[in-house]
């Protein structure tokens, strides 16, 4: 199988399942397909959807299954890589504990399958073909949660059963708010998309002089990270303070990672990262203010380059890396 370069990458999301054929030599993708995730119908229905997407991609690519090396899936949650099963998927409804995703999809598709956490998939894609290319890299994906991954000495660092790289759950405050993971003071509790939206709501409720109130029409449920970002871009002081705070917290967490493993590149991706310099600038300033045992100026904080394709590319790369050695 080592001579095969075409692998199918799948990104399993709570809203959509996206899949594509990936040339793992060049990072080019083709035959991209997407479908709404039928998670409420159960995991069997979701895996059946993946099998359909796989068939559609192979047909659209004019390839036979003999020309496809296998399938890689980026999955949002904790996994047992050795058994090929899910452990805990917080953002998908239904019971996803101990689902044999690898073996079940292999039976449905008649192709070998490898699974990986979705943030680690993004990390691998950005390191090989994106913003982290050529450097030891720490990736953060800022969205509903904050995921991450580490490439150290040119290899994706997995730790115990693939659990390494949960950079959003570095704690920056011993007495901070409870995080969804069960700990306290995690970066995710302060700087995820929902956390930013909640700070926007708080600004309105407190009666601050902010355009957020007008932009949401008085309906707090319409306040999103994107709305807060737009207010900040228009010069709204309260909104800018929210992104300054989020960036400061993320930068503090990154400082801890730099002190521990000193990656040369910090790659920031995900929906919240679309704020660009609104959040990247405070991240850099906060990081540099907290790193003293390493030359922080040698560590670059950059925006991700591959967008929504990073996870697809990384999942396919992981499949090639894993299945070619099987």
C-alpha positions, 0 to 999 in steps of 0.5 A: 500500500506504500505506493498509493498516494490517493486517500479519502479524508473525512471531517466529521462535524456536528453540523456537516460531514465533509469528505474529499479525495486527497493527493497526499504527495501534493495536498491537492483535494478533489471530488469534495462532497458534504452532507448534513450530519444525521447525528440524531438518527444515531451513529449507524446512520452517520457511518452509513452517510460516510459510506455513501460519500466515499462511493460518490467521491470514488465515482466522481474521481474516475478511480477504482477502490484499488487506486485508493489507499484508504480512509482517514476520519477526523472526529471531534472528541476523545478516541481510542486509537488502538481499538479504533473506537470513540470514547467521548464526542461532546458535540454530537447528540446520541450515544457515541461511547465505544462506537467501533468507527474504524472497523464498521466503516471499513466493512461498509466501504471495503477500504481500510480506515484510520481515525484521529481527533479532528484538531490533530487532523488539522494540525497535521494538515497545516504542518505538512502543507500549510502555515506550519510547514517545515517547523515544529508546530503547535496548532490551535483551532478556535471555535465552539471549543478550542482544540489543538495538536503538536508536531514535535521533531517532525512527528505528530505527538500523540501521547497516551492513546492519541490524547496529547495536544488538548491545548484548549484545556491548559489551565490559566487560572486555578480558581477560574470558571468550570470548563466543560472538560471538568477542570477549572480555568481552561483557555476554552472556558474563557476564549471559545466562541460561546465564551466570546458570545457570553462576554458580548451578552454580559456587556449588553446586560451591564448596560455598557455603551456598546453597539452590540445591543443595536446589532443584535436588535435587543435579542441576546440570543443573536449575539455570536462571536462573529457579531462581536467581531464585527462590532470590534471592527467598527471600533466598538470599545467593549467588543475590542476589549472582549477580543483583547481579553480572549487573546490575552488568555490564549497567549498565556496558555501558549506561553506555557506550551512554549516553555514546555516544548518550544515549537517554532510556529503557533498556528491559529485556525478555526472560526474565531480566528477569522477575527485576524489581528483582532485576536492574533495581536493580543495573543502575541503580546500576551505570549511574549510578556510571559515567556522568559526562558526561551527567546519568544521572538523566535516563535511565530504566531500565524494564521492557518492557511488551509481553512476548512480543508486542513482537517480533510488533508490531515485525516488523509495524511494520517491514513497514509501514515498509519495504513501504509505501515499496517 
